[in-house]
Amino acid sequence: MFSQRMKLSAAASFCYRLGTGLKAGADLLKLLQSEAKQGPDRQRAAMLKLADGAKRGEPLSATMADDPFFPTVMATMTRVGEETGKLEQTLLTLGEHYQQQLTTRRWFISSITWPALQLVAGIGIISLLIYIMGILKPPGGGEMTDLLGFGLRGGSGVLWFWFYLSVFFGTLGLLVWAFFRNVAGIQNLIPLIYMVPGIGKAIQTITISRFCWTLALALGSGLDPIRSIKLALDSTDSDYYRSAAGDSEAAIRGGASLAEALQATDLFPDDFIQRIEIAEHSGTDAESIDYLTKEYDERAKRAIKVIAGTATVVIRVTVILVLVFLIFRIAATVFGFYSIADEPILPRR
């Protein structure tokens, strides 16, 4: 579970170098031995394992499948390339795909960096105020008034504040981890997530884009529809989508077309199914689906912008609401003192 996986940047570079080398006619074993001399230790060990397997005459795909370091899609598509005699072209296409994913990820991170810094700055301001209330002492002795009303003062108060934040963000992170690992079948809630205005549609578009890209590559490499759909569903990294592979296989074995097999999964929107059906009627499945892939790539880029924009708004609104809340808490405390000061002093009885 804790084994290191191949990073996107490493996957993109490896596929491009190996594909370029094979296309130029270089010896596979020498290329792999060269790969084993660069990168972190885990990557070198994996490449050395590939080289040893190639020396014994084993297919690259078989060695990749036995090592969790390599992505599942890379191992499967490498097998497709080996079986169809298009290994170099498959690797180059994989490299381009991973590079595009890497570029998209970097753009998303850069988009939410500034709002995230604003959130950190807000947390820093609150922490500083809590600390100041602990070190300052009123002239009459005792403790400073708790302006925030949290009961937190000084260094210990700051630590408790950070502890509460850690629990909150840790819980969010745990939920995200559980979702991607499909703990307790939580991915069955995906249809509900797709119903969230704006962001739900964006997430679905990104998932379909990955599915469509893999499907086009698999069909274009000569893989049969059953394995192509199964591979494409697996490329979504979602057990919710993987679980529908049996439905599509049963439909195809029953004489269904590609579009009908995808419709049997109940995973895809009607417009996507219609486009696949048109591609089948044209008699050029791979070419038409490849064109559809480019269209969904553009949609996915716009979807990433929607998600990044939504995350930016959520973070900024959260910071503003928290600061406004604290301002009103402080103001209420201060004006409370003023109201007490305005009360008449009653003589002692």
Legacy VTK file of the C-alpha trace (Angstrom):
# vtk DataFile Version 3.0
C-alpha trace
ASCII
DATASET POLYDATA
POINTS 349 float
0.000 0.000 0.000
2.915 2.334 0.768
4.990 1.425 -2.318
6.175 4.384 -4.346
4.434 4.916 -7.659
5.889 6.410 -10.809
5.378 10.163 -10.978
3.693 11.775 -13.969
6.837 13.656 -14.947
8.924 10.477 -14.798
6.301 8.535 -16.777
6.141 11.201 -19.484
9.937 11.378 -19.840
10.413 7.605 -19.779
7.782 6.911 -22.444
9.112 9.683 -24.680
12.768 8.603 -24.400
12.041 4.905 -24.857
9.615 5.509 -27.734
12.048 7.858 -29.487
14.930 5.439 -29.027
12.984 2.463 -30.388
11.749 4.516 -33.331
15.352 5.406 -34.146
16.283 1.710 -34.125
18.223 1.668 -30.853
18.674 -1.568 -28.918
15.983 -2.043 -26.257
18.353 -3.520 -23.676
20.802 -0.627 -23.991
17.969 1.888 -23.674
16.730 0.246 -20.473
20.233 0.028 -19.032
20.610 3.737 -19.704
17.293 4.421 -17.953
18.541 2.467 -14.919
21.287 5.074 -14.418
19.027 8.062 -13.789
16.268 9.097 -11.429
15.639 8.192 -7.762
16.577 4.821 -6.328
13.063 3.369 -6.687
12.968 4.298 -10.368
16.449 2.909 -11.014
15.499 -0.389 -9.397
12.362 -0.614 -11.541
14.282 0.133 -14.739
16.957 -2.392 -13.816
14.189 -4.933 -13.331
12.912 -4.112 -16.833
16.417 -4.534 -18.261
16.883 -7.902 -16.535
13.524 -9.071 -17.860
14.375 -7.956 -21.387
17.699 -9.784 -21.136
15.773 -12.980 -20.348
13.488 -12.348 -23.307
10.430 -11.375 -21.256
7.988 -8.774 -22.627
8.229 -5.310 -21.096
4.523 -5.380 -20.286
4.861 -8.549 -18.179
7.620 -7.035 -16.054
5.688 -3.760 -15.687
2.549 -5.605 -14.591
4.496 -7.363 -11.817
5.895 -4.091 -10.456
3.440 -1.675 -8.766
5.822 1.168 -9.583
4.447 1.362 -13.129
0.919 2.685 -13.814
-1.611 0.051 -14.845
-2.416 1.886 -18.062
1.266 1.993 -19.036
1.685 -1.748 -18.503
-1.480 -2.603 -20.424
-0.831 -0.251 -23.342
2.751 -1.499 -23.560
1.339 -5.002 -23.960
-0.993 -3.720 -26.676
1.944 -2.076 -28.448
3.990 -5.265 -28.245
1.137 -7.403 -29.567
0.352 -5.089 -32.477
3.949 -4.212 -33.371
3.358 -0.519 -32.591
5.307 -0.275 -29.340
7.278 2.852 -30.220
4.189 4.751 -31.390
2.216 3.619 -28.352
4.971 4.800 -26.007
5.202 8.178 -27.738
1.438 8.632 -27.464
1.572 7.634 -23.800
4.346 10.150 -23.225
2.277 12.893 -24.818
-0.720 11.922 -22.694
1.261 11.966 -19.437
2.829 15.293 -20.373
-0.609 16.778 -20.952
-1.788 15.484 -17.577
1.311 16.981 -15.949
0.719 20.356 -17.591
-2.904 20.354 -16.477
-1.945 19.475 -12.909
0.670 22.235 -12.749
-1.806 24.783 -14.093
-4.377 23.753 -11.491
-1.878 24.028 -8.645
-0.708 27.440 -9.821
-4.345 28.580 -10.024
-5.104 27.796 -6.396
-1.723 28.829 -4.964
-2.672 32.456 -4.286
-6.012 31.637 -2.558
-4.207 29.004 -0.503
-1.644 31.611 0.579
-4.515 33.875 1.597
-5.917 31.076 3.748
-2.518 30.533 5.378
-2.210 34.287 5.979
-5.638 34.325 7.659
-4.629 31.437 9.914
-1.390 33.283 10.720
-3.256 36.447 11.728
-5.562 34.528 14.069
-2.606 32.632 15.553
-0.752 35.905 16.170
-3.765 37.446 17.913
-4.150 34.376 20.147
-0.452 34.537 21.045
-0.554 38.267 21.819
-3.528 37.811 24.147
-1.400 35.392 26.147
1.760 37.462 26.529
0.151 40.849 27.242
-1.002 41.526 30.782
-3.484 44.210 31.856
-2.250 46.868 34.379
-4.403 45.399 37.138
-2.997 41.930 36.679
-4.679 38.768 35.494
-5.200 37.901 31.826
-6.172 39.868 28.773
-9.798 39.724 27.744
-10.507 36.874 25.336
-11.444 39.013 22.332
-12.101 35.983 20.115
-14.167 34.130 22.678
-12.399 30.824 21.998
-10.742 30.529 25.393
-7.328 30.309 23.705
-4.350 32.425 24.795
-0.586 32.390 24.387
1.614 29.722 22.905
-0.481 26.854 24.233
-3.588 28.451 22.751
-1.885 28.676 19.363
-0.952 24.993 19.561
-4.530 24.039 20.420
-5.771 26.196 17.545
-3.411 24.438 15.144
-4.500 21.094 16.567
-8.154 21.855 15.772
-7.179 22.928 12.260
-5.139 19.738 11.810
-8.132 17.636 12.843
-10.381 19.520 10.421
-8.071 19.358 7.404
-6.964 15.848 8.335
-10.585 14.725 8.269
-11.028 16.275 4.826
-7.857 14.573 3.609
-9.016 11.249 5.043
-12.338 11.576 3.239
-10.530 12.286 -0.039
-8.222 9.300 0.528
-11.198 7.076 1.349
-12.970 8.235 -1.805
-10.070 7.423 -4.132
-9.551 4.052 -2.363
-13.314 3.412 -2.524
-13.470 2.601 1.182
-16.845 1.071 2.085
-17.986 1.592 -1.510
-18.041 5.379 -1.123
-17.544 5.828 -4.876
-21.147 4.754 -5.341
-21.914 8.362 -4.417
-20.341 9.548 -7.696
-23.762 10.061 -9.381
-24.676 12.412 -6.532
-21.399 14.306 -6.974
-22.169 14.726 -10.669
-25.408 16.440 -9.662
-23.544 19.267 -7.894
-24.047 22.375 -10.073
-20.991 23.350 -12.084
-18.294 21.263 -10.437
-20.101 17.913 -10.832
-20.287 18.250 -14.600
-16.634 19.299 -14.701
-15.514 16.195 -12.795
-17.539 13.952 -15.100
-16.023 15.615 -18.170
-12.470 15.033 -16.926
-13.233 11.370 -16.219
-14.800 10.817 -19.645
-11.816 12.528 -21.265
-9.424 9.985 -19.718
-11.742 7.131 -20.702
-12.077 8.409 -24.272
-8.330 8.888 -24.714
-7.536 5.331 -23.605
-10.382 3.874 -25.661
-9.153 5.604 -28.823
-5.574 4.471 -28.232
-6.609 0.879 -27.536
-8.888 0.608 -30.569
-6.300 2.333 -32.747
-3.694 -0.193 -31.622
-5.894 -3.090 -32.750
-7.198 -4.196 -29.359
-10.629 -5.860 -29.364
-13.613 -3.825 -28.021
-14.005 -5.883 -24.829
-10.442 -5.330 -23.674
-10.449 -1.762 -24.999
-13.467 -0.804 -22.886
-12.086 -2.619 -19.842
-8.762 -0.814 -20.179
-10.464 2.535 -20.699
-12.641 2.008 -17.623
-9.546 1.070 -15.631
-7.774 4.250 -16.758
-10.351 6.349 -14.874
-8.801 5.113 -11.573
-12.314 4.646 -10.231
-13.755 1.384 -8.935
-17.186 2.786 -9.728
-16.296 2.790 -13.438
-14.296 -0.439 -13.289
-17.285 -2.286 -11.866
-19.189 -1.733 -15.131
-16.702 -3.708 -17.236
-18.760 -6.866 -16.854
-21.896 -5.138 -18.167
-20.135 -3.913 -21.305
-18.532 -7.315 -21.926
-21.867 -9.107 -21.565
-23.481 -6.657 -23.978
-20.767 -7.133 -26.627
-20.851 -10.923 -26.323
-24.589 -10.647 -26.799
-24.088 -8.905 -30.145
-24.263 -5.267 -29.017
-22.374 -2.511 -30.756
-19.729 -0.379 -29.047
-22.250 2.383 -28.329
-24.786 -0.103 -26.964
-22.108 -1.698 -24.769
-21.225 1.684 -23.289
-24.889 2.504 -22.816
-25.319 -0.754 -20.898
-22.915 0.518 -18.252
-25.211 3.459 -17.336
-22.099 5.573 -16.809
-22.020 7.966 -19.743
-24.231 10.889 -20.804
-26.478 10.548 -23.832
-24.513 12.984 -25.995
-21.343 10.904 -25.551
-23.154 7.685 -26.491
-24.610 9.390 -29.550
-21.163 10.522 -30.688
-19.818 6.979 -30.314
-22.789 5.659 -32.285
-22.100 8.144 -35.093
-18.464 7.032 -35.121
-19.554 3.421 -35.558
-21.925 4.251 -38.402
-19.149 6.100 -40.198
-17.078 2.919 -40.217
-14.008 4.658 -38.755
-14.240 3.945 -35.033
-10.636 4.706 -34.110
-10.375 7.900 -36.190
-13.750 9.259 -35.088
-13.141 8.420 -31.439
-9.708 10.008 -31.715
-11.391 13.194 -32.927
-13.873 12.898 -30.055
-10.916 12.502 -27.690
-9.463 15.837 -28.804
-12.828 17.479 -28.265
-13.098 16.067 -24.754
-9.511 17.109 -24.056
-10.581 20.695 -24.695
-13.655 20.190 -22.544
-11.455 18.761 -19.784
-9.211 21.835 -19.880
-12.247 24.058 -19.453
-13.489 21.761 -16.681
-10.165 22.107 -14.856
-10.595 25.887 -15.024
-14.088 25.541 -13.562
-12.807 23.404 -10.679
-9.862 25.726 -10.051
-12.179 28.740 -10.143
-14.597 27.060 -7.744
-11.775 26.153 -5.351
-10.514 29.738 -5.511
-13.951 31.162 -4.699
-14.518 28.676 -1.856
-11.154 29.471 -0.242
-11.557 33.230 -0.585
-15.131 33.234 0.676
-14.078 31.037 3.617
-11.264 33.429 4.547
-13.561 36.454 4.255
-16.330 34.851 6.331
-13.905 33.780 9.055
-12.300 37.235 9.247
-15.693 38.963 9.264
-16.876 36.613 12.002
-13.798 37.394 14.108
-14.206 41.124 13.539
-17.782 40.969 14.798
-16.704 38.853 17.797
-14.031 41.403 18.707
-16.427 44.305 18.123
-19.068 42.667 20.295
-16.548 42.248 23.120
-15.298 45.840 22.853
-18.775 47.372 22.679
-19.738 45.188 25.615
-17.123 47.008 27.684
-18.448 50.362 26.481
-21.979 49.447 27.508
-20.757 48.489 30.970
-18.833 51.782 31.233
-21.951 53.768 30.338
-23.977 52.237 33.156
-24.463 54.548 36.180
-22.480 53.846 39.302
-24.866 52.919 42.063
-24.041 53.947 45.629
-23.316 51.235 48.105
-26.012 50.441 50.565
LINES 1 350
349 0 1 2 3 4 5 6 7 8 9 10 11 12 13 14 15 16 17 18 19 20 21 22 23 24 25 26 27 28 29 30 31 32 33 34 35 36 37 38 39 40 41 42 43 44 45 46 47 48 49 50 51 52 53 54 55 56 57 58 59 60 61 62 63 64 65 66 67 68 69 70 71 72 73 74 75 76 77 78 79 80 81 82 83 84 85 86 87 88 89 90 91 92 93 94 95 96 97 98 99 100 101 102 103 104 105 106 107 108 109 110 111 112 113 114 115 116 117 118 119 120 121 122 123 124 125 126 127 128 129 130 131 132 133 134 135 136 137 138 139 140 141 142 143 144 145 146 147 148 149 150 151 152 153 154 155 156 157 158 159 160 161 162 163 164 165 166 167 168 169 170 171 172 173 174 175 176 177 178 179 180 181 182 183 184 185 186 187 188 189 190 191 192 193 194 195 196 197 198 199 200 201 202 203 204 205 206 207 208 209 210 211 212 213 214 215 216 217 218 219 220 221 222 223 224 225 226 227 228 229 230 231 232 233 234 235 236 237 238 239 240 241 242 243 244 245 246 247 248 249 250 251 252 253 254 255 256 257 258 259 260 261 262 263 264 265 266 267 268 269 270 271 272 273 274 275 276 277 278 279 280 281 282 283 284 285 286 287 288 289 290 291 292 293 294 295 296 297 298 299 300 301 302 303 304 305 306 307 308 309 310 311 312 313 314 315 316 317 318 319 320 321 322 323 324 325 326 327 328 329 330 331 332 333 334 335 336 337 338 339 340 341 342 343 344 345 346 347 348
